[in-house]
Amino acid sequence: MEISTADLYDQHGESLASVSLQFQDLGGRLSFTGPVRTIRCREDNGLVKSVLSSPGNGAVLVVDGAGSLNSALMGDMIAEAAVANGWAGVVINGPIRDRAAVAKLPLGVKALGSNPRKSAKDSVGEVDVPVEFGGVTFRPGATLYADMDGILVEP
């Protein structure tokens, strides 16, 4: 489903929260929407792999990596698992790796950039808790809309 965040904002205004942080579009799907699931982690993608390997049912995983660019929180194998499990997209406040491969997948991916360095795999963090970045609080179950213009979230 193609969406326009600019049109949505024009229709709904301040009832939608607009993420001010500037993300790169790194997936093969540039427009995506779905209910929010969340992870809070830092330089450890064990939980990201676990959650994206479970049924997504059209959800968008929002990962708060605290903005750390030291190691990637998702690569091509985890992104392939997300596609296979029906996730609509992933928003990562941190980097990914394997950009060329991820760009070919039918998955929405917004991240701060890329870093070839692997992250820890200890599954340290929290799942399905409110996370905040870019001036927006992402709560599990809220609807997220994303396209090349940015990210909007219903409260």
N, C-alpha and C positions, 0 to 999 in steps of 0.2 A: 504494500500500500504506500503510494507516494503521499507525503505530507509536506506542508510548507509551514515552518515554524513562524515565519513572518506573518502569513495569513492567520494562523492560529492566534498569534499575539494581537493582531488587529481586531480579531473577533472577541477575544476574552480578556485582553489587557492585563491588569495587575492581579487577576485571579490566577495567572500562571507565573511561576518563578522562572526567571531567565538566568542561566549560568553565565557569569562574567568571565570565567577562566577560558582562555583560548585553546581549544583542542585541535589536533590534526585528525583528519579523516583518513583512516588507515585500512578500513575493510572494503570488501567488494560491494557492499550495500551502503549507499550514502544517506538514505532516508530510512529511519526505523522508529518504531514505537512499541511500547509494551509496559506491563506492570514492573515495578522496580523490585529487585532483590539486591541485597547489599553485602559487602565484605569490607572490613577494616583490617588492613595488614600493612606491613612495611618490609619491603625487600624479601618477602617470603610468599611464594605463590602456591603453596600446598593446598590452601583452602580454595583458591581460584580453580585449580585443576579438579578438585573434588566436586565443587558446586557445578561447574560447567560440564562435568561428566554425568550429571544427573538430569532428569527431564526438565527442560526449560519452559515448555508450554507457552512459547512466544514472549517470555519475559526478557527484560534487559538487566544484566548484572552491572551494578555500579560498584567499582572497586576504589576505595580510598587508600591509596598507597602513600599518603602524606606528602605527595608531590616529589618524592625522592626519585631522582633519575639514575641512581647507582646501579640498578639491576632491573631487568625486564620482568614484568608480572604475568605476561602471557606470550606464548610463541605459537608457531603454526600447528603443533600437535594439539595443544589445548584448544585453539580456535577451531580446529577440525572436529574435536569432540563437541564443542558448543553447537556447531552446525548439525552434527548427527543427532544431537539431543533436543533440537527444536528451539534454541535460543534466538531471539530477534537481534540482540546486539550486546555490546559490552562498552562501558565507559570507564576508563582507567585514569585515575589521578596519579599517573606514573607512566613509565614507558612499556613498550612491547618489544619483541624481536621478530625476526623472520618476516620483515615487512612485505617483501615481494610475494611470498606465499600467502600471507594473510590478505593481501589486496585482491587475490583471485577468488577468495571464498565469499559465498552469499551470506555475509554476516556484517552487521553494522559494528564498526570499531572506531571509537574515539579515544585517543590517548595523547599524552603530552609529547611523545616522540618515540625514539627507539634507542636501545642499547643492547649490543649482542651478549652482554654479560648475563649469565643465569642468576636467578635468585635462590635463596634458601628454600628448602622443601620440608620445613618442620611443621607446617600448618598452624603457625602462631597467628592469632587474630580472632576476629569475631564475625559471625554471620547473622544477617537479618537484624541488624541494629541500625538506628539512624546514623548517617554519616553526613558530614558537612564540608563542602569546598565550593569555591567560586561564588560565594554568597548565597548558596542554596543548601537547605537540608533535604537529603534524600531519605524518605521513609519507605520501608518495605510496603508494597501494595499500591503506592502512588503511581500514576501514569506518567511516563517519560516520553517526550517527543524529540526527535533529533533529525537534523538534516545539515546541509553545508553551511547554513546560517548560524547554527548553534543548537543549544539544548534548552527545552522548556520542561518544567515539571509541575504537575498539578499538586496542590497541597494535600 
